[in-house]
């Protein structure tokens, strides 16, 4: 046995599409937390929703830009 973890993920194994999905999911999660928080603290909740939307929408734009830079 070589001692390496068979479930470990090397950063080079993550494709751009996988990273896009992860970032979009994170943005959606931030937005949902913001929606829940807005019932208690309106300003903070709305700010979190805004951040979540920006993160979720910037993910596909970053993917398209990266594909163009790679020449694909």
N, C-alpha and C positions, 0 to 999 in steps of 0.2 A: 504494500500500500504506500502511495507516495505522500500521503498526509494532506493532500489538497481537498478542499470542500467541493463535492460534486454539484452543489447547488449555488456556488458563488457565480456572480455575473461580472465579467470583465467589462469595463466601460466601452471598449471597442465593439462589444457584441450588441450594444443597443443601437438599433437603427434609428434614423431621424423620425420615422413615423411613430415608433414606440415612445420616443421622447416627447413628441407632439401630443400624443394621447395622455401621457403622464402630466404634462403641464396644463392641458385643458381640463383634466380631471381635478387638478389642484385648484385651478381658478373656479371651477364649479363648486367645489367644497367650500372655498372661502366665501363665495356668494351665498351659499345656503346658510353658513354660520352667520353671516351678516344679516340675512333675513330673519333668523331666529333672534339675534341680539337686538334687532330694531324694535321688537316689542318692549324691551326694557330701556334701552338707550338709543333713541331714534337717530341721532347724529352719527354715532359710532357705527350703528348697524348699516346705515345708508353708505357710509364711507367704505365699509367692508364689502358691501354689494358692488360698489363701483370698482374697487380693486379687483374683485373676483371677475367682473366682466372684462376689465382690461387684460388681465392675465389670460383668461380663456380665449379671448379674441386675438391676442398677440401670438398665440401659439401657432395657428395655421399660417400666419404671415411670416413668422420666423422659418417655418418649414419650407415655404415657397422660396424665400430668399436663399436658404441654404442649398436647395436643389439648383437654383440658378448659379450660385457660386461654384458648385461642384461640376457644373456643365452637364447636368442630366436633363 
